[in-house]
């Protein structure tokens, strides 16, 4: 899985690099747009063919037609890299056996066409210097928006230098850690002698930064952040927070008699009328001192409620009018008056004796 992800990342980086190179080519030729381009290198195995194919793909994806011409008549590799097979090539067009349109084949990519060359050509340099090949280049430029030529190393063969006189520009492909400085300078001097228009150099086999480079964003500390990693991290935090959540504990404060409404045969107490105040008391903190204070406040409230209930609802004693109760009450009052030496009151006259 990791290898597939890395391969996808490399493909994405190569595609973006090819599009950047195409943009730079257009910027370098605003007044006189370049249509035919030669890609070469100082030494073999620098990545010329791959670079040419990726540049052609980026041109085709932009909506322009592009023709890739195999100009390395000694070591053909573009057809195998594209996975195509042509029965005819550039030599058949130069000999007028076929027209350019008949020799060109499609690559399976829209707007991307390929012209191969026949194998075992004895004199490639002479063939490239002929008028017939110059006419082939003119016909290709008249039929397609862009024409790219994959050539052999200019430091080894002179083919690229000869062809550079027929095209609009040349790109020198340089492998990182590949060709030496002297070899690159020799290739550059060879192109200068041919009066080639060198657009620039293209570095290959560079170390990639990963696909997240293109989709990363920066936070307030100007640090690059990966959105996928941040989303996974936030999800883990959410799961740990939900697992560690503790339900609120039931308050230890006694709630007292609850209001029972709608039940026949039962009366609502005055404490039920003060239910909002009890709920506020029940919401007191569970700390020791606050809890004790809340309990005391509730007890005082309950005592006041009971007194209010007793005063508002006088109890009716069934024996309150009995003579025995009156006699016992009078006797108890007389005994208490004698112990305290309280003078008797003449209720008829309202004076003390």
FILOSE-815657 format. One record per residue (C-alpha): residue number from 1; x, y, z; residue in one letter. Coordinates in steps of 0.1 Angstrom, whole numbers, padded with zeros to 4 digits, always signed. Each point is the difference from the previous one (the first is absolute). Layout:
% residues N
+-----+-------+-------+-------+--------+
: num :  east : north :    up : residu :
+-----+-------+-------+-------+--------+
: NUM :     X :     Y :     Z :      A :
...
+-----+-------+-------+-------+--------+
//
This chain:
% residues 353
+-----+-------+-------+-------+--------+
: num :  east : north :    up : residu :
+-----+-------+-------+-------+--------+
:   1 : +0000 : +0000 : +0000 :      X :
:   2 : +0029 : +0024 : +0008 :      X :
:   3 : +0016 : -0008 : -0033 :      X :
:   4 : -0032 : +0008 : -0019 :      X :
:   5 : -0004 : +0033 : +0019 :      X :
:   6 : +0036 : +0009 : -0007 :      X :
:   7 : -0004 : -0008 : -0037 :      X :
:   8 : -0031 : +0022 : -0002 :      X :
:   9 : +0018 : +0028 : +0017 :      X :
:  10 : +0029 : -0002 : -0025 :      X :
:  11 : -0023 : +0000 : -0029 :      X :
:  12 : -0018 : +0031 : +0013 :      X :
:  13 : +0032 : +0018 : +0005 :      X :
:  14 : +0013 : -0009 : -0035 :      X :
:  15 : -0033 : +0013 : -0016 :      X :
:  16 : +0002 : +0033 : +0019 :      X :
:  17 : +0037 : +0004 : -0009 :      X :
:  18 : -0008 : -0006 : -0037 :      X :
:  19 : -0028 : +0026 : +0001 :      X :
:  20 : +0024 : +0025 : +0017 :      X :
:  21 : +0025 : -0006 : -0028 :      X :
:  22 : -0026 : +0006 : -0026 :      X :
:  23 : -0010 : +0033 : +0017 :      X :
:  24 : +0037 : +0011 : +0001 :      X :
:  25 : +0003 : -0008 : -0037 :      X :
:  26 : -0030 : +0022 : -0008 :      X :
:  27 : +0014 : +0028 : +0022 :      X :
:  28 : +0033 : -0002 : -0018 :      X :
:  29 : -0017 : +0005 : -0034 :      X :
:  30 : -0028 : +0025 : +0005 :      X :
:  31 : +0006 : +0020 : -0032 :      X :
:  32 : +0011 : -0030 : -0021 :      X :
:  33 : -0016 : -0031 : +0013 :      X :
:  34 : +0021 : -0032 : -0003 :      X :
:  35 : -0015 : -0028 : -0020 :      X :
:  36 : +0028 : -0025 : -0006 :      X :
:  37 : +0023 : -0010 : +0029 :      X :
:  38 : +0030 : -0024 : +0002 :      X :
:  39 : +0008 : -0017 : +0033 :      X :
:  40 : +0035 : -0014 : +0004 :      X :
:  41 : +0026 : -0006 : +0027 :      X :
:  42 : +0038 : -0001 : +0006 :      X :
:  43 : +0002 : -0038 : +0006 :      X :
:  44 : -0023 : -0030 : -0003 :      X :
:  45 : -0025 : -0010 : +0026 :      X :
:  46 : -0009 : +0035 : +0011 :      X :
:  47 : -0038 : -0005 : -0004 :      X :
:  48 : -0005 : +0017 : -0033 :      X :
:  49 : -0027 : -0023 : -0013 :      X :
:  50 : -0021 : +0001 : +0032 :      X :
:  51 : +0003 : +0038 : +0001 :      X :
:  52 : -0011 : +0003 : -0036 :      X :
:  53 : -0030 : -0023 : +0005 :      X :
:  54 : -0011 : +0018 : +0032 :      X :
:  55 : +0003 : +0034 : -0017 :      X :
:  56 : -0020 : -0013 : -0030 :      X :
:  57 : -0027 : -0012 : +0024 :      X :
:  58 : -0002 : +0034 : +0017 :      X :
:  59 : -0004 : +0017 : -0033 :      X :
:  60 : -0027 : -0025 : -0011 :      X :
:  61 : -0019 : +0005 : +0033 :      X :
:  62 : +0000 : +0038 : -0006 :      X :
:  63 : -0020 : -0006 : -0032 :      X :
:  64 : +0027 : +0005 : -0026 :      X :
:  65 : +0011 : -0027 : -0025 :      X :
:  66 : +0035 : -0013 : +0004 :      X :
:  67 : +0022 : -0023 : -0021 :      X :
:  68 : +0028 : -0019 : +0015 :      X :
:  69 : +0027 : -0009 : -0025 :      X :
:  70 : +0025 : -0028 : +0006 :      X :
:  71 : +0033 : +0017 : -0011 :      X :
:  72 : +0024 : -0025 : +0017 :      X :
:  73 : +0006 : -0023 : -0029 :      X :
:  74 : +0027 : -0020 : +0018 :      X :
:  75 : -0019 : -0009 : +0031 :      X :
:  76 : -0038 : +0002 : -0002 :      X :
:  77 : -0018 : +0001 : +0033 :      X :
:  78 : -0031 : +0022 : -0003 :      X :
:  79 : -0022 : -0027 : -0016 :      X :
:  80 : +0006 : -0025 : +0028 :      X :
:  81 : -0005 : +0027 : +0026 :      X :
:  82 : -0033 : +0010 : -0015 :      X :
:  83 : -0011 : -0036 : -0005 :      X :
:  84 : -0007 : +0004 : -0038 :      X :
:  85 : +0013 : -0016 : -0032 :      X :
:  86 : +0002 : +0018 : -0033 :      X :
:  87 : +0004 : -0018 : -0033 :      X :
:  88 : +0016 : +0030 : -0018 :      X :
:  89 : +0020 : +0030 : +0011 :      X :
:  90 : +0018 : +0032 : -0010 :      X :
:  91 : +0020 : -0016 : -0028 :      X :
:  92 : -0031 : -0011 : -0018 :      X :
:  93 : -0012 : +0036 : +0001 :      X :
:  94 : +0033 : +0014 : -0013 :      X :
:  95 : +0000 : -0025 : -0028 :      X :
:  96 : -0035 : +0010 : -0009 :      X :
:  97 : -0013 : -0035 : +0004 :      X :
:  98 : -0026 : +0013 : +0025 :      X :
:  99 : -0014 : +0033 : +0011 :      X :
: 100 : +0007 : +0014 : +0034 :      X :
: 101 : -0036 : -0007 : +0011 :      X :
: 102 : +0002 : -0036 : -0011 :      X :
: 103 : +0033 : -0007 : +0019 :      X :
: 104 : -0012 : +0017 : +0032 :      X :
: 105 : -0018 : -0022 : +0026 :      X :
: 106 : -0020 : +0008 : +0031 :      X :
: 107 : +0012 : -0007 : +0035 :      X :
: 108 : -0034 : -0005 : +0017 :      X :
: 109 : +0002 : +0035 : +0015 :      X :
: 110 : -0021 : +0027 : -0016 :      X :
: 111 : +0020 : +0026 : -0020 :      X :
: 112 : +0032 : -0021 : +0004 :      X :
: 113 : +0015 : -0016 : -0032 :      X :
: 114 : +0032 : -0018 : -0007 :      X :
: 115 : +0023 : -0004 : -0030 :      X :
: 116 : +0025 : -0028 : +0003 :      X :
: 117 : +0032 : -0006 : -0021 :      X :
: 118 : +0011 : -0031 : -0018 :      X :
: 119 : +0028 : -0021 : +0016 :      X :
: 120 : +0035 : -0006 : -0014 :      X :
: 121 : +0005 : +0033 : -0018 :      X :
: 122 : +0037 : +0002 : -0009 :      X :
: 123 : +0005 : +0037 : -0002 :      X :
: 124 : -0023 : +0019 : +0025 :      X :
: 125 : +0021 : +0032 : -0001 :      X :
: 126 : -0002 : +0003 : -0037 :      X :
: 127 : -0037 : -0008 : +0000 :      X :
: 128 : -0007 : +0028 : +0025 :      X :
: 129 : +0020 : +0024 : -0021 :      X :
: 130 : -0020 : -0007 : -0031 :      X :
: 131 : -0027 : +0023 : -0016 :      X :
: 132 : -0025 : -0028 : +0003 :      X :
: 133 : +0002 : +0000 : +0038 :      X :
: 134 : -0003 : +0038 : +0000 :      X :
: 135 : -0031 : -0004 : -0020 :      X :
: 136 : -0013 : -0026 : +0025 :      X :
: 137 : +0005 : +0025 : +0028 :      X :
: 138 : -0019 : +0027 : -0019 :      X :
: 139 : -0029 : -0023 : -0007 :      X :
: 140 : -0002 : -0011 : +0036 :      X :
: 141 : +0000 : +0036 : +0012 :      X :
: 142 : -0028 : +0008 : -0024 :      X :
: 143 : -0021 : -0029 : +0011 :      X :
: 144 : +0004 : +0001 : +0038 :      X :
: 145 : +0002 : +0027 : +0027 :      X :
: 146 : +0032 : -0014 : +0015 :      X :
: 147 : +0027 : -0024 : -0013 :      X :
: 148 : +0025 : -0016 : +0024 :      X :
: 149 : +0032 : -0018 : -0011 :      X :
: 150 : +0016 : -0027 : +0022 :      X :
: 151 : +0037 : +0000 : -0010 :      X :
: 152 : +0031 : -0018 : +0011 :      X :
: 153 : +0026 : +0016 : +0024 :      X :
: 154 : +0017 : +0030 : -0016 :      X :
: 155 : +0032 : -0008 : +0019 :      X :
: 156 : +0002 : -0033 : -0018 :      X :
: 157 : -0016 : +0006 : -0035 :      X :
: 158 : -0005 : +0032 : -0020 :      X :
: 159 : -0036 : -0009 : -0010 :      X :
: 160 : -0016 : +0024 : +0025 :      X :
: 161 : +0023 : +0029 : -0010 :      X :
: 162 : -0010 : -0005 : -0037 :      X :
: 163 : -0037 : -0002 : +0008 :      X :
: 164 : +0002 : +0031 : +0023 :      X :
: 165 : +0005 : +0022 : -0031 :      X :
: 166 : -0035 : -0011 : -0013 :      X :
: 167 : -0020 : +0005 : +0032 :      X :
: 168 : -0010 : +0030 : +0022 :      X :
: 169 : +0017 : -0010 : +0032 :      X :
: 170 : +0021 : -0026 : +0018 :      X :
: 171 : -0004 : -0013 : +0036 :      X :
: 172 : +0031 : -0016 : +0017 :      X :
: 173 : -0010 : -0029 : +0023 :      X :
: 174 : +0024 : -0004 : +0030 :      X :
: 175 : -0002 : -0028 : +0025 :      X :
: 176 : +0007 : +0009 : +0036 :      X :
: 177 : +0033 : -0018 : +0009 :      X :
: 178 : +0003 : -0013 : -0036 :      X :
: 179 : +0021 : +0019 : -0025 :      X :
: 180 : +0031 : +0018 : +0012 :      X :
: 181 : +0004 : +0038 : -0002 :      X :
: 182 : +0025 : -0003 : -0029 :      X :
: 183 : -0023 : -0022 : -0020 :      X :
: 184 : -0029 : +0024 : +0004 :      X :
: 185 : +0022 : +0030 : -0011 :      X :
: 186 : +0012 : -0020 : -0030 :      X :
: 187 : -0036 : -0007 : -0010 :      X :
: 188 : -0009 : +0036 : +0004 :      X :
: 189 : +0029 : +0012 : -0021 :      X :
: 190 : -0009 : -0025 : -0027 :      X :
: 191 : -0036 : +0015 : -0002 :      X :
: 192 : +0014 : +0035 : +0000 :      X :
: 193 : +0022 : -0008 : -0029 :      X :
: 194 : -0030 : -0012 : -0019 :      X :
: 195 : -0017 : +0034 : +0008 :      X :
: 196 : -0028 : -0018 : +0018 :      X :
: 197 : -0026 : +0019 : +0020 :      X :
: 198 : +0004 : -0016 : +0035 :      X :
: 199 : -0031 : +0006 : +0020 :      X :
: 200 : +0015 : -0014 : +0032 :      X :
: 201 : +0008 : -0031 : +0020 :      X :
: 202 : -0023 : -0026 : +0015 :      X :
: 203 : +0012 : -0018 : +0032 :      X :
: 204 : -0011 : -0036 : +0003 :      X :
: 205 : +0001 : -0027 : +0028 :      X :
: 206 : -0006 : +0027 : +0026 :      X :
: 207 : -0010 : -0009 : +0035 :      X :
: 208 : -0038 : +0004 : +0005 :      X :
: 209 : -0018 : +0016 : +0028 :      X :
: 210 : -0031 : -0023 : +0000 :      X :
: 211 : -0035 : +0006 : -0013 :      X :
: 212 : -0010 : +0018 : +0032 :      X :
: 213 : +0021 : +0029 : -0011 :      X :
: 214 : -0026 : +0010 : -0025 :      X :
: 215 : -0030 : -0004 : +0024 :      X :
: 216 : +0016 : +0013 : +0032 :      X :
: 217 : -0010 : +0032 : +0016 :      X :
: 218 : +0017 : +0022 : +0026 :      X :
: 219 : -0012 : +0009 : +0035 :      X :
: 220 : +0003 : +0033 : +0018 :      X :
: 221 : +0036 : -0009 : +0011 :      X :
: 222 : +0009 : -0003 : -0037 :      X :
: 223 : +0006 : -0037 : +0004 :      X :
: 224 : -0012 : -0025 : -0027 :      X :
: 225 : -0028 : -0022 : +0011 :      X :
: 226 : -0014 : -0031 : -0016 :      X :
: 227 : -0038 : +0001 : +0000 :      X :
: 228 : -0004 : -0038 : +0000 :      X :
: 229 : +0022 : -0004 : +0031 :      X :
: 230 : -0018 : +0029 : +0018 :      X :
: 231 : -0034 : -0016 : -0007 :      X :
: 232 : +0012 : -0034 : +0014 :      X :
: 233 : +0014 : +0017 : +0030 :      X :
: 234 : -0032 : +0019 : +0007 :      X :
: 235 : -0020 : -0033 : -0004 :      X :
: 236 : +0022 : -0017 : +0025 :      X :
: 237 : -0004 : +0029 : +0025 :      X :
: 238 : -0038 : -0002 : -0004 :      X :
: 239 : +0000 : -0038 : +0007 :      X :
: 240 : +0022 : +0004 : +0031 :      X :
: 241 : -0021 : +0029 : +0012 :      X :
: 242 : -0033 : -0020 : -0003 :      X :
: 243 : +0015 : -0030 : +0017 :      X :
: 244 : +0014 : +0020 : +0029 :      X :
: 245 : -0032 : +0020 : +0006 :      X :
: 246 : -0015 : -0005 : +0036 :      X :
: 247 : -0037 : +0004 : +0007 :      X :
: 248 : -0009 : +0026 : +0026 :      X :
: 249 : -0004 : -0014 : +0034 :      X :
: 250 : -0033 : +0000 : +0017 :      X :
: 251 : -0001 : +0027 : +0027 :      X :
: 252 : +0000 : -0013 : +0036 :      X :
: 253 : -0024 : +0027 : +0012 :      X :
: 254 : -0033 : -0015 : +0012 :      X :
: 255 : -0027 : +0011 : -0024 :      X :
: 256 : -0029 : -0002 : +0026 :      X :
: 257 : -0036 : -0008 : -0008 :      X :
: 258 : -0006 : +0000 : -0037 :      X :
: 259 : -0030 : +0016 : -0016 :      X :
: 260 : -0026 : -0026 : -0009 :      X :
: 261 : -0025 : +0016 : -0023 :      X :
: 262 : -0030 : -0016 : -0016 :      X :
: 263 : -0004 : -0027 : +0027 :      X :
: 264 : -0035 : +0000 : +0017 :      X :
: 265 : -0002 : -0001 : +0037 :      X :
: 266 : +0033 : +0018 : +0006 :      X :
: 267 : +0005 : +0037 : +0008 :      X :
: 268 : +0029 : +0021 : -0013 :      X :
: 269 : +0022 : +0012 : +0028 :      X :
: 270 : +0014 : +0035 : +0003 :      X :
: 271 : +0034 : -0015 : -0006 :      X :
: 272 : -0011 : -0009 : -0035 :      X :
: 273 : -0008 : +0036 : -0006 :      X :
: 274 : +0036 : +0010 : +0008 :      X :
: 275 : +0014 : -0026 : -0025 :      X :
: 276 : +0020 : +0026 : -0021 :      X :
: 277 : +0019 : +0011 : +0031 :      X :
: 278 : +0008 : -0036 : +0009 :      X :
: 279 : +0013 : -0006 : -0035 :      X :
: 280 : +0024 : +0029 : +0004 :      X :
: 281 : +0012 : -0015 : +0033 :      X :
: 282 : +0004 : -0034 : -0017 :      X :
: 283 : +0024 : +0016 : -0025 :      X :
: 284 : +0025 : +0010 : +0027 :      X :
: 285 : +0035 : -0014 : -0004 :      X :
: 286 : +0010 : -0033 : +0016 :      X :
: 287 : +0029 : +0015 : +0019 :      X :
: 288 : -0002 : -0006 : +0038 :      X :
: 289 : -0007 : +0035 : +0012 :      X :
: 290 : -0023 : +0010 : -0028 :      X :
: 291 : -0019 : -0033 : +0004 :      X :
: 292 : -0005 : +0005 : +0037 :      X :
: 293 : -0011 : +0036 : -0005 :      X :
: 294 : -0025 : -0012 : -0026 :      X :
: 295 : -0014 : -0027 : +0024 :      X :
: 296 : -0004 : +0025 : +0027 :      X :
: 297 : -0018 : +0024 : -0023 :      X :
: 298 : -0023 : -0027 : -0011 :      X :
: 299 : -0007 : -0011 : +0036 :      X :
: 300 : -0009 : +0035 : +0009 :      X :
: 301 : -0022 : +0003 : -0030 :      X :
: 302 : -0018 : -0032 : +0009 :      X :
: 303 : -0005 : +0012 : +0036 :      X :
: 304 : -0014 : +0033 : -0012 :      X :
: 305 : -0022 : -0019 : -0024 :      X :
: 306 : -0014 : -0022 : +0027 :      X :
: 307 : -0007 : +0030 : +0023 :      X :
: 308 : -0018 : +0018 : -0029 :      X :
: 309 : -0020 : -0031 : -0007 :      X :
: 310 : -0010 : -0003 : +0037 :      X :
: 311 : -0011 : +0036 : +0002 :      X :
: 312 : -0019 : +0000 : -0033 :      X :
: 313 : -0017 : -0033 : +0005 :      X :
: 314 : -0012 : -0002 : +0037 :      X :
: 315 : -0006 : -0035 : +0012 :      X :
: 316 : -0033 : -0009 : +0013 :      X :
: 317 : +0001 : -0021 : +0032 :      X :
: 318 : -0031 : -0022 : +0005 :      X :
: 319 : +0003 : +0004 : +0038 :      X :
: 320 : +0006 : +0038 : +0002 :      X :
: 321 : -0035 : +0007 : +0014 :      X :
: 322 : +0000 : -0027 : +0026 :      X :
: 323 : -0003 : +0009 : +0037 :      X :
: 324 : +0029 : -0023 : +0010 :      X :
: 325 : +0024 : +0019 : -0023 :      X :
: 326 : -0011 : +0034 : +0015 :      X :
: 327 : +0004 : -0012 : +0036 :      X :
: 328 : +0034 : -0014 : -0006 :      X :
: 329 : +0011 : +0032 : -0017 :      X :
: 330 : -0013 : +0023 : +0028 :      X :
: 331 : +0016 : -0022 : +0026 :      X :
: 332 : +0034 : +0002 : -0017 :      X :
: 333 : -0003 : +0038 : -0003 :      X :
: 334 : -0009 : +0004 : +0037 :      X :
: 335 : +0029 : -0021 : +0011 :      X :
: 336 : +0025 : +0020 : -0022 :      X :
: 337 : -0014 : +0033 : +0014 :      X :
: 338 : +0004 : -0011 : +0035 :      X :
: 339 : +0036 : -0011 : -0006 :      X :
: 340 : +0008 : +0034 : -0015 :      X :
: 341 : -0020 : +0021 : +0025 :      X :
: 342 : -0020 : +0016 : -0028 :      X :
: 343 : -0029 : +0022 : +0013 :      X :
: 344 : -0034 : -0011 : -0009 :      X :
: 345 : -0020 : +0020 : -0025 :      X :
: 346 : -0036 : +0010 : +0005 :      X :
: 347 : -0013 : -0004 : -0035 :      X :
: 348 : -0033 : +0015 : +0009 :      X :
: 349 : +0015 : +0033 : +0010 :      X :
: 350 : +0033 : -0002 : -0019 :      X :
: 351 : +0021 : +0008 : +0031 :      X :
: 352 : +0026 : -0019 : +0020 :      X :
: 353 : -0007 : -0009 : +0036 :      X :
+-----+-------+-------+-------+--------+
//
